[in-house]
Every structure is written in C-alpha cells, then in structure tokens.
Amino acid sequence: FCICMHLTYRSLEGDLVPNVVPPQVRSQLAMLKDGRSRSSSSVSASQAPAASAAMSSSASSNWVVGSDDQKQFETMFRQLDREGKNYVSGDDVKSLFVSTGLPGNVLAHIWSLCDMNLTGTLTVEQFTLAMYLAKQKRNSNIEPPNTLSPEMIPPSMRGHQSGSQENGSLDHIAKNEELTALSKEIDQLNLEKDQCTEEVTKKQDQLNTCREEVQTLQQEVGQAQGQLKSLEKQREEISLHLSNVEKELSEYEAELAGLKEKCGSEEMQISSLRSQLSSQQTNLQGQQEELRQAKDDMLKLQREEEDLKAEVAEGRSTLHSLETSMQSAKTESTQIQNRIRQLSDVQKGISAQVQQAQLSTSNAGSPQSSKPDPFQSAGGAGGAG
C-alpha cells in the first residue's frame, strides 16, 4: 500500500510510473517497517503525557511556530479532540482542511510531512505544525517543504525522528489509505465547489436576465396603465357624449310623437276637407245640371221670344211679362255663371290645399324644417270664399 501511495504521489508530481518497483523503494520500505514497529508502541504509550509536556516546553524551544499560533491551534485541536484522545484523525480534520481552500495534493503533502510516525493521526504538535504550514501557503503563498527542516520538527519529537527525516523519499511513502481517501475527497469537494461556483454564476446570469425581463414587464405594465387611463378617459368622454345623444334622442322622440299627433290631426282635417270637397263637387254637379237646365230653358225662352216677336202684336201685356221673365232668367243666368266661377275658384284652391297638405305630410318626419300650416291658410281662403 505504501509503495502504491508513493508511486501515486510521484505521478502527481509529474514523474513517470515505472513498470517494476525500484530496488531502492523496496529497501526503504523494509527500513520503514522496522522503524514503524518500534515507534508505534512508544507513541501509543507516551502520546498523552508527551503532548502536554511538549506544549509547555515548546515556548522555550527554537520552533518555527510562534507562541500565538501555538495557542490558537491548540485551542482548535481541543475543539476537535472532544473525546480527549490527544490526537485527531483524518475524519476529524477533514472539514477544517477543506475550509482552507488549498488543493488536495497540497493538503496531502502537509499531512504526510506532519504524520512523521505514520499512525494516520496527528498529535497536538503535529496538528499545530500542519495548520501553520497551511496558513503559510494560504496567506503568504509559501509552499510546504519537501522535508521538514530541524526548526520545523516539533520539540517533543526531535532526536528520535532524525532517521526518518534524513531520507526525503520516505516522506512520499508515508501516506496511508485514510490520507488518500481524504485527498480524493478534498479534490472532489473542490471540484464540487467549482461546479457550484459555475452554477451560481449561471444562476446569477439567469437572475440578471429575469430582472431585465421584470424591468421590461414593469415598463410594459406602466405603458399599459397609461393606455388604460387614456382609454378610461375616452370612455368617460364617450359616456358623456352618449348621455347627450340619449338626451337629444329623447327630445327627438318627444318631438316625433308631437309630429305624429299633429299628422293625425292633419289627416283628420284632410279627411274633413275631402268630405267637403266631395260634397262641393256633388253640389257643383247639381249646379251644373241646373245651369244646363237653365240654358235649355233660355233656349226655349229664346224660341218663345221669337215666337213672341211674331205674336208681339197679340198683346203687350203678355210681351211685358215675357220680357220680365226673360230679364229674370238673364239675371239668374248671370248669377249662376258667377256662382260657377266662384265654385271653380274654390275647387282650384281646395286642390292646391290638398297638394300642399300631401307635401306637408310627406315631410312631417323631418324635425329641422318648420313649415306653415297649409290648412290654416286653406281654412282662411275657404272662409273668404
């Protein structure tokens, strides 16, 4: 497993993967197994007291981590180590390492530097050193070293860790399965973070587009409201105009009703005039008959006059009476002729009045023209006749 992790790390650094395991790697692995078997028992037995003693003596040691950082990282360590085991595992520090924002290979390299005993855990000093290296990378962009310098080694581990620090290649083999899983998970989280960032950017673009659409819709709503107000104003004007038209219509209807009533009265008068005309025509026919009879009588009288002229000698008294009768007939004839002329004039006036009444009846539906009553003048003419 260590050989596999070593080759994986070297591949991440840009080296080619060999077809067979190099001999020097096998020899280093054998040395690592011997050192790990000796250190695992000593670390498990002395881990708890060494941690507290190391932190008390680290202030006076020449350690690269300052006292302020030691206090800060020790507080963070105590918060992670809730069970009081005096060490933390990869699961314990996973979220904290991810929050630094460093790439997974950098965090894996920092872990391999600080887990010098290859236990898969970090003591308080190792955790402090790991956080210090991560802080240097994040704040000052200082890359972690390939191997720990003497001033970087925790004070409590100086002396019996020199053998493992002298060989740089053993630091690359020091990754265990948990560290690999942690590195992969960190890379996956970073990838998800990038995806989330890209998705947030897309959502932000969509949000901006939606905002622009909302602004456009708001402008359209404003225009629609302006048009609605204009239409409402037009509706009020049309309603007012409609009310005026309805008022005029009611007036016209009342005027039309009056005209219809007047037309009915005029029709009655026309019917009466027609009756009078018919009666006058009948009287005229009788008078004409009388006139013809008078003419016949006059002819007879003329014959009689001729006869009387022949018989003039027979008696003046008879002639005088005949002359008187003839004079009377002439007078009556003259009166009859005058009466006929008057009746003819009356007939012409009545015909003119009838035509004028018909013309008035045909124009009775037009309320704009006000014509004089033809029958009033006709009545006046009839009375004069």
Salt bridges, closest charged atoms under 4 A:
ASP15 OD2 - ARG10 NH2 2.40
ASP69 OD1 - LYS135 NZ 3.06
GLU74 OE2 - ARG78 NH2 3.76
ASP92 OD2 - LYS85 NZ 3.96
GLU143 OE2 - LYS137 NZ 2.39
GLU185 OE2 - LYS94 NZ 2.78
GLU198 OE2 - LYS202 NZ 3.80
GLU289 OE1 - ARG292 NH2 2.12
